[in-house]
Amino acid sequence: MSSHNDHQKGLLITAIGGLTLTIDIPLIRLADGGAWTILLLRTGTTLVAALIIWAVWRSLSRNAPQLIPGWSGLVVAICYGLTSVTFITSIYYTTTANLVFILAFNTVFAALLSWLFLKERPRLVTVVAMLAMILGVAIIVGDSIGTGHLFGDLMALCSAFFIALAITISRASGKDMGFTSLIGVILPLAVAVFMVSGEGVQVNAPWWIIFNGAVIMPISFFCLANGPKYISGPEVAMFYLLETVLAPVWMWMIFAESPSRNSLIGGAILIVTLVAHSLWQLQEGRKRRATLAVRHPA
């Protein structure tokens, strides 16, 4: 009964994190400002909120996780910091649909990095899924050639790679990286402060981005980071897909930003592949648990 309750708790926590993350990009666009100013306000408020949450947690409990656990934590923080820079840049140089569809490609990078560094050889089904996702991204990026979106698409690919690298290092270390992604904003914050000091503050509606950094980012990352404590990796991945599906919908409703035909085709390939592969992983996990239960009955 306890494990069932933990599973339900994990589903609820991760669903909250996934749904909250879907409004990140719309809030950035609503703020209507220069890229460096947006990066400054987003990372600055996120850092302040994270430090306040951590300080309160530590005052109430001695079991509060480390902000940056060792050298591996430092590398993970740098990866998340670089992700912030490339993510904000891609928002200004490509469409929201292209961005979130390409970000879903981080699962392919994660599988390749795990294969190279953790010696976790992917199953044939995973290799087929990776090839399908490569095709989907190729369709999206190919559609951007000559449209001015190619640089933004490449920045989105960099974001996907840095996220995958951070996940791989986190898994290899086995350490609690719950706050590391939030503290990692120190790097892009420092760069943004330098750039804004030269060009000045450029933002028309700062309350949107302050709300995003102070509330949306801490809630979404905290919930998504805690989900794996209660539910499996494939289940967590399914909730990350909420941004891939819903962010373009919010952008269409608010800004009438419609994805191109090829972007929709490539995105559909990515989403269908990810859902099918996640469901296959869940089924495999159930089979393994059932086999273990038969071999080692309680």
Secondary structure, 3 states (H helix, E strand, C coil): CHHHHHHHHHHHHHHHHHHHHCCHHHHHHHHCECHHHHHHHHHHHHHHHHHHHHHHHHHHCCCCCCCCCHHHHHHHHHHHHHHHHHHHHHHHHCCHHHHHHHHCCHHHHHHHHHHHHCCCCCCHHHHHHHHHHHHHHHHHHHHHCCCCCHHHHHHHHHHHHHHHHHHHHHHHHCCCCCCHHHHCCHHHHHHHHHHHHHHCCCECCHHHHHHHHHHHHHHHHHHHHHHHHCCCHHHHHHHHHHHHHHHHHHHHHHHCCCCCHHHHHHHHHHHHHHHHHHHHHHHHHHHHHHHHHHHCCC
